[in-house]
Amino acid sequence: MEDTRHLKRASRIVVSVFIAIILVYGVYFMPLPLFIFSAGTAEVIRPMVHVNQNNDEEQGAFMLTTVRVSDATVFSYLLTFIRPFEELHLKTELLQKNESEEEYSQRQEVNMLSSQSSAIQAAYHHLGIPYRISTDGVVIVQVFKDFPAHEVLQPGDYIVKVDDTPIQTKEELQTILKSKKEGDSVSITYKRKKLQKTQSIQLALLPPDEGASPDVRRVGLGVVPANVQSVKANDESKQVTIKAGDIGGPSAGLMFTMEIINKLTPEDITKGYKVAGTGTIDEKGTVGVIGGIQHKIIAADKAGAEIFFAPKDYVTPDGKQRINNYSDAAKRAEEIHTSMKVVPVGTLQEALDYMNNLPPKAAKAS
């Protein structure tokens, strides 16, 4: 009888522990279909930008800013109600159709590489430095499920060859596949990190292109490819490379360009100030709007930035849609009572003009 009571007590303890583990997992670890947006970091760009011949004098700093995107759990979801500057977004708002989180990360990495290319071109264009563009290969951004390629290829793989034909651009890949039909197999040579492999993959009918007739169908691998480009200065001494680590997305373009120009010119355009900012950039220096700027303001303020470049608010040509950047940045700056100056810019030249008109910051006595 005593043994039976001990056994029941032990069983209750085991069940209670098991239930407690499930509750802890459910509250603290089980992801919800939500992302939490919050302030990320403000990173000094100088160590990321490398120029063969550059100006080493930089008393201040240019900084890119990031948004922290994290998976929501029940616990972190509840915390957002007492943390005033965190935002909840459905994952479907960020992910494209049938896109996984891994594929989203790969897309952000490709966007960063494209942003770096545009930033270098904008700097060269501003400084009148001749350059050329070369394609470094084709990277896979997304692999569709229910296609044979899904069993072989992954986001981040580089397509090297199709059958015996070397591939340099996604257009070359698409041209080769146009001559194939459903059920054909092709030999795909791909590179995953430092390892190169070759495998036969069967082609299948792709979904109809948006706006195209359902009867017009192409065959393919079922992947979304992207070209990876590099910008080469004709003068090797002015060659720029950027290594941004794990930071993704296109929004650091403006600040990369400011740092590149600073390294390629004799004067220090920071003038001793800590300058943060955000915004896409094209090769002609036009600054574009981005997302999450209200969180980037907090990151810049925490890092001690004195100036923050924000893209000007954008209104579509038909006037029906408005994307706020400067307005949202200025509002958040007021909410957190920062002394940081928020400056609206629509072009690279406007940012440079603002810096040119600043008096040099007085050095602190030591």
N, C-alpha and C positions, 0 to 999 in steps of 0.2 A: 504493500500500500504506500509505504514511504517512497519507494523507488518510482511509483507511478506519479506521485506529487512532484518529485524532483524532475521527472521527465517532462511533465506538463509545464512546469516553471521554466525549464530550459527551452522548451518549444516556444513559449510566449516571448522569451528574451530574444531568441533567434528571429522570430517574426517581427518583433518590435525594431530590432536592429535593421532588418531588411527593409521595413517600411521607412525608417529614418533615412537610410541610404537613398531610397527612391525619392523621398521628399527633398533631400539635399541636392541630389542631381537635378530634379525638376526645377528647383528654385534658383540654383546657382550656376548650373552648367548647360541645361537643355536650351538650345538656341530657339528663339522665336523667329517668325518670318519678317523680322524688322532689323534695320540698322540704326545705330545711335551715332549721330553726328555731334562732334564736340571739337574744342580747340585742339589743334595739333601742335606743331613746333614751328619755330622760326630758325632756319638754318643758314649760317653764313656760307655764301656761295664761293668765296675765294678758294678754298681747298678743292672745290669740284671742277674748276675751270683751269685748264692747262694750256699755256701758250709758249711756243718755242722761244720767242723773244718777247719779254713783257716788262711792264713797269712795275717794279717791286714796291713802290711807295704807295701805301694805302693806310691812311690814318683812321678812317672809319670803316664801314662794312656795308655791303649790299646783302640782303637776306631774302630768301624765298620763304613762303609760308605754306603750311599744310593744314588739312582738316583730318582729324582722327575719325575713322569709320570703323565701328566695332559691332560685333553681333550682340543683339539684345537677348538677355535672359530675363526671367521673371524678376529677379532681384535688381538687375540694372535698369529694367523697365520702370520699376517702382521708384528707383532713385531719380529718374528724370523729372519726377514731379516736385522734387525739392532742389534740383539743380537747374537754375533758371535759364542757362544758356546751352542746354543740350536739346537736340531735336531728334524726333523719331521719324523714320521714313520706311515705308514698305520696301522690301528688297526688290520687288518688281519695278519700282520706280527707277532703280539704277541699272538693273540687269536688262539686257536686250532679249528679244524673243528666243527662248530655248537656251539662253546663255547661263552657264554655271558660274559660281563665284571664282573658280580658278580661271575661267575664260575672261571674266571681267578684269581680274588682276593682270592677265596677259594683255588685254586691250589697253589698260592704263599704262603698261610698260611701253607698248608701241606708241601710244600718244606722247609719252615723255620723250622717246627718241625722235619723234617728228617735231616736237617742240624745240628740242635742242638744235636740230637741223635748221629750223626757221630762225632761231635766235642767232645762230652763227651767220646765216645769210643776212639777217637784218643789220648786224654789226658790220659785216663786210660792205654791204650796200651803203651804209651811212658813211663809212670811212673811205669809200672808193677803192677797196681792195679787190682786185680781180680774183675770181674763184670759179670752180667748176663743181658739178654735182655728179656723184657716181652712185650706183646701186650696189649694195653689199649683199643682197640676197632677198629671199622670200620667206617670211616667218608666218607660221599658222597662228591665227588669233582665236579661232573657234572651230570645233569639230562637231558636226551634227550627229545626234544619235540616230540609230536605225540605218546608218550607212556603214558599209564594210570598213571604211577608213577609220571608223571610231574604235575598232579593235587594234589598230596599229599606231595611228598618229595621235599626238597630244598637242595642246596649246604650247607654243614656245619652240616647237620643232622647226627647223629650217629645211625647205625643199632644195635639194642639191641637183638632182637629175630626174628626168622622166624617161624611162627606158635608157637610151644612151645619149640623150640630149641634155647638156647642162642648162640649168635654169637660173636666170639672174633677176627676172621680174615676174610679177603675177600675170602680166599681160602675155608673156611667153608661155607660162603654164596654161593659161586659158586657151591660147591659140593651138597648142598641141592637143588638148583635150577636145577641142571642137571637131577634130577629125575622127573621134571615136564614137562608138555607139553603146547603148545599154548592154551590160553583161561583159563587155571587153575588160581585160585586165591589163594593167600597166605596171611596170617595175619602177617603184619609187625609191630613190636614194635620198635619205634625210639625215640630218645631223641633230642629235639631242645632246646638248651641252658639248662635250668634247668627243662623243662617240658617234661614229657614222655607221648607218645600217642601210640595207637594201631589202625591200620586201614587195611582193606582188600584191596589188590591191585591185579589187573589182570595182568598176564604175557603175553608177546607178543614176536614175533620172533625178534631176534636181527639182526643187519646188519652182513653180512659175515665178519669173521676175515680177516685182511689184509694178502693176499697171499693164503688164503684158497679157496677151491672150493665153488662157489656160492650155490651148493647143500647142503653144510654142514652148517646148521643153528642151532643156539642155542636159547632157550627161556630165558627171563630174565626180570628184572625190567626196564631196559633201563637207568642204572646209571653207573657212573664210581666210584668204591669204592677205598679207600686207607687205608692201615693199619697204625695205630698210635702206635708207640712203645715208650717204656721208658727204660732207662739204669739204672740198680741198682748195686751199689757197694756192694760187699760182706761185706765190713767194713762200717757200717752205718755212722761213723764219716767222711768218705770221699765222702758221697753222694752229688752229684751236681744237682741242678735244675736251669733252665734258664727261665726267664720271659722277653721277648723282646717286649711286648706290641703289637702295630699294625704293626711292621716291618715285611715284608714278603720276600720270596725268599730264595735261598740256599747259597748266596754268602758270608755270614758272618762266615762260618765254621772255617776258619783259625784263625780269630781274637778271636772267642769264645774259641778255644782251647788254644791259648796263655794266655788268662785271666784265664782259669781254671787251667792251670799248675802253673800260678803265685800264685793262691790262695791255691794250694795244696803243694807248696814247701816253705821252710823257707826264701829263698833269694828273693829279689825284682828284677825280670828279666827286668822290665822296665828301671831300672837304672836312673830313673828321667826323661826319655824322653817321649814325646807325640808321640805315634806310631799308625798310622792309617793303614788300609789295606783292602784287599778283597781277595776272593778266596774260592772255595768250598774245602772240605776236606773229605777224607774217613777214615775209622777206622785205617788204617795203616799209615796215615799221608801224603798221596799224595795230593798235592794242585792242584786244577783244575781251568780252565779258566772260566770267567764270562762275562756278558755283561755290557756295559755302563761305562767302567773303566775311560774313559776320563772325564766323569762328576764327578766321585768320587774323582778324583785328585783335582778338584776345591773345592769340599766340604771339603776335608781334609786340603787343604791350608787355606781356610777361618777359619777353626777351630784351626789353629796354629800348625798343626802336623809338626814334624821335620823329621819323617821317614815314608815312605809309602811302605808296602809290596805289590807287584804286581805279580800275577802268571806269570810264564815264558810263552812266546809264544808257542803255540801248533801246531805241524804239524802232520797230520794223517799218519799212518804207510805207506800208499801208496804214500805219498808225494804230493797228489793232492790238499789238503786243508790246509790252514794255518789260525789259529785264533790268532790274535795279542792281547796281553794284556799288557805285559811289554813295547813293542814298542810304543803302543798307549798312555800308561801312561807317558812314558818318553817324547814323543812328546808334549803332552798337558802341562806337567810340564815346558817344555822349552817355550811354547807359552805364559804361564801366568807369566813367570819369577819368579817362586817360588824358595826359597832356600831349600825347602824340598827335602830330598834324596829319590829317588825312587829305591827300591831294588828288583830285580827279585828273586823269590823263586819257587822251584818246589816241595819242601817237607817241612813239619813241622820242621825237623831237620835243614834245611838250615836257616829258620827264627830264630830258637833258637841259632844256631851257630853265626849268625850275631849279635844278642843281647849279647851273651856271650863275643864276641870280642870287644864290645864297652867299652870305659872307663866310669866309673860313671860320670854322669853330675854334675858339681859343683853346689852346692846350692847357690841361690842368697842371698846376704847379706840383712838383714832387718834393 
